[in-house]
């Protein structure tokens, strides 16, 4: 018992930096899926509804993403608002990268899917060789955090391409594509909980699959009925999902503040 108490009141620099990456909980996955959906709908809203065009939209979102990542890298601990803002922005940028390649340059969806899959695999390979681990719980250096965010960017770009390929390229429709990726995630969950699939591998497979799941969900909700969607529009869908993300981030922020205050309270009690 005394050993446990000592450990609970000792905060090392490494542990402090590790808190920059959130714990993988149910809320984590909910916000991740919502963020991926917003990435799809917000990109369409800025590009089409506001008529900014792909180029201007891409520049604006890239600048905002760089600014958010600069703040994220400078922080010494996990801050929900900054972290999830970066995730939402990188989701939008990942979508725009794929849209620029397919819509502006005419690159086929299967090509972008393969290219981003190779880019992601290369990132994981270099990361694993240089750091000997791909676990997000071991990110306590700037280089590891750089690998992490680069991998996240490629998962979003890959997910957009793969989701569009299944829904549009293969003419399966948004709803069927949603079911396909939801079923794939369910299989990963079964493999992890029942057959004890490696936790790191299971995490990254699920992380990759949530992107096309979110993209298919966003398209299903926002696209016109004539195109296979529910016709809710990009504006309504984006606002709704952003509102839910905001509420969940507020909850996480309050939890983080409570957790930060607990060691101090414990020390005051022990001293008294």
N, C-alpha and C positions, 0 to 999 in steps of 0.2 A: 504493500500500500504506500509506503513511504517513497518507493521508487517512482510510482505512478504520479504522486503529488509533485515530486521534483521535476519530472518530465513535463507536466502540464503547465508549470510556471516558468519553464525555460524556453525562450523563443530564439531560435538560431536564425542567422541571415538567410540560410538556404530555405528554411521553412517559410520565412516571410515572402521570399520571391516566388515560391511554389504557389502561393495563394493568388498569383496573377492569373492562373488558369482555374476555372471553376471545377467543383466536384461534379462528377457525372451522375446526376440524379434525374428523376422524372421531369422536373422543371427544366433542366438543361435540355433534354430532348424536345420538350414542348416548344421552348423558345427557339431552338435550332430549326425545327420544322416551320414555325411561323416566320422566322427570319428568311428562310429559303423561299417561302411563298411570297413574302414582301419583295424579295430580290427580283422575282419574276414580274410581279404586277407593277412595282414602282418603276422599273426600267421601262416598261411599256407606257406607263402614265407620263413619264417625263419625255420620252421619245415621241410618242404618238399624240397623246391627249393634249400636252402642252406644246406640241409641235417644235420641240427644241432640236430634233434630229439626233441621229446616233453620235455624230462627232462631238457636238456641244455637250450632250448629255454625258458622254464618256469622259470628257475633260473635266467637267464639273464634279462628277462622282469620284474620279480618280484623285483629284485634289483634296476632296473631303476625306477620302480614305487614307491618303498619306498623312494628313493632319491628325486623324484619329489614331493611326498607328504610332506616330511620333509620341503622342501623349501616352498611349498604351505602353510603349517601350520604356518611357521615363518613369512610369509608376513603379513602386517597390512592392506592391501587393495587388491582389485581385480586387478590382473596383468594378462592380457589375455594370454600371452605366457606361463606362468607357469600353469595357470588353465587348458588351453586346452591341453597342453602337458600331464598333469596328466590324463585328460579324455581319450586321445588317448592311453596312456599306460595302463590305467585301462580297456579299451576296449579290448586290446590285452590279458591282463592277464585273464580277464573274459572268453574270448574265450578259452584260454589254460586250464583253470580250468575244463571247460566242456569237452574239447577234451581229457584231461587226464583221466577223469572219464569214458568216453564212449569208447575211443580208446584203452587206456592202461589197464583199469580195467574191461572193458566190461559191465559197468553199462548201462542199457537200457535208451534211450532218455526220455521216459515217466517218468522214475524214477527220473532222474536228473531234469526234468522240475518241478515235484512235490516237490522235495527236496528244490530246489532254490526258488520256490514260497513260501514254508513254511518259509524258512530262511528270505526272504524279508518281509513277513507278520510279522514275529517275530520282525524284526528290526524296522519296522514301529510302531508296538505295544509298544515296550519298549520306543522308541523315543517319541511317543505321550503321554505315561503315565508319563514319567520323565520330559518332556519339555512342555507338554500341547499344542503343535502345531507341524505340519509337514511342515510349510511354509518355503521355502528356503530364504524368505526375513527376517526371524527372526533369522538367523544363526549369532550370535554375541558372541558365547562362543566356546571354544575348544571342549567341549563335543558335542554340536550341530553339529559342523563341522565334528566330528568323525562319528556321526550317518549318516550325509549326505553322506560322502564318502563310508561308509560301504553299505548304501542303493544303491548307484550308482554301486558298485562292484557287488552286487547281481542282479541288473537289467541287467547288461551285461551278467553275467553267465546264468541267467534265459532266457534272450533273445536268446542267442546262442542255448541253449537246445530246446527252443520252436520253433525257426526258423528251426532247423534241423529236429525236430519232424514232423513239418507240411510238409516240403519240401521232406525229405527223408524217415522218419518213416511212413508217411501216403502216400508216393509215389505221392504227388501232383506236385512235380517239383518246381524249384526255382521261375519261373515266376508266377505261381499260388499262391505260398506262399507270394510273394511280393504283389500281388493284395489283398490277404486276410488281411494282416497287414495294407496295405495302406487304405483299406476300413474301418478297425477297427479304425484307427486314424481319418479318416473323420467323423465317427460316434461320436467320442469323441468331435471333433470340433463343430459339429452340436449341441450336447448336451450342450456344454459350451456356444456358442454364441446365440443359439435359445432358449434353455430350461433352461439356467442359472445354469448349473451344477456347484457345488462348485469348485472354482478356484484351490485350492490346490489338490483336488481329480483329477480334469481334468488334471492338470500338471503331476502328477505322473503316471496316466494311460497312457498318451501320451508318457511320458519319457520311460516307460517300453516297449511300443509297438514299439518305434523307433529302439530299439535294434534288434529284429527279422526282422524288415523291412530292416535295414542296412545289417544284416547278409545275408538275402535272396538276396539283391541287389549285395553284394560282390560276393556271390557264382554264381549268374546268369552271372555276367560280367567275372569272372575269370576262372570258371570251363570249361573243354573241352566241345565241342559241343556234343560229344558222351554221356556225363553225364548230358546233359540238360542245359549247360551254353553257353555263347557266345564265349568262347575261347580266351579272351583277356589276360589271364594269371594273376597270382598274382602280378608279378613285375610291369607290366604296370598299372594295376588297383590301386595298392598301391601308386605308384609314382604320378599318376594323381590326386588322391583324396588328398594326402598329400600336393601337390602343391596348390590345391584350398583352403585347410585349412590354409596353410601358408599365402596366400594372404588375406584371410578374417581376420586372426589374426592380420596381419599388419594393416589392416583398423581399427580394434577394438582398437589396441594399440594407433594409432594416435588420434582416438576419445577420448580415455581415457586421453591422455595427454592434449588435448584441453580442456576437461571438468575440469581437475585439475587446469589448468591455469586460467580459467574464474573467480573463486572467488577472486583470487589474483588481477586480472585486475579490477574487480569490486571495490575492496577495494581501489586500487590506484586512481580510478576515483572519488570515494566518497570523498577521502582525498583531492584531488586536488580541 
